[in-house]
Amino acid sequence: MILCDDANTNIYYHNHEALGRMIANLVKVIGEDELIRLTGGSNASIKFIQQLE
């Protein structure tokens, strides 16, 4: 679903360690170049959001 052109995905994380694990898992699933494409620029369709306690 996150690869669909019309999809916008918010990924929530608790701390930087968790963020690193999530990024590593996404790289395994969709590849580094695709992750960079989907998270970069003003039209990013994947956004990482830190949960505040």
N, C-alpha and C positions, 0 to 999 in steps of 0.2 A: 504494500500500500504506500509506503513512503517514497517509492519511485514513480508513482503516478504524477503526471504533470500538474494536475489540479490539487494535489494534496499539500497540506501544510501540517507539519508535525512539530509539536513541542515535547522535548524530552527533559524531564525534571531530574535533578541530581542533588544529593545531600552535601557532598564535599568534593574536593578536587581529585581524591583517589577514586571515588565512584565515577566521576566524569571521565577519567582516564580509562577505566574499565569499559565504560559505555562506548567511548570512541574506538577503542581497540576492537570491540565486538562488531561495531558497524563497519569498520574497515574489513574485517573478515567476511562479512555478509555482502556488502555492496562494493568494496574496493576503495582504495585511498582517493583515487581521482574523482570518483563519483561522489564520495563524501565531501570532498573539497568543493565540488561544483554545487552541491545541494545546501551547503552551509555558508557559502561565501557570497558577498555582494549584497546589494539592497533587495534583491529578489530571492533571498534564501528561503527554501521551503522547509528546512530543518533548523530548529532553534533549540539551543541548550539553555535551560533556565534553572538557576540555583534556588532551591527551596530554602527559605529563611526560617529559622527556628523561633 
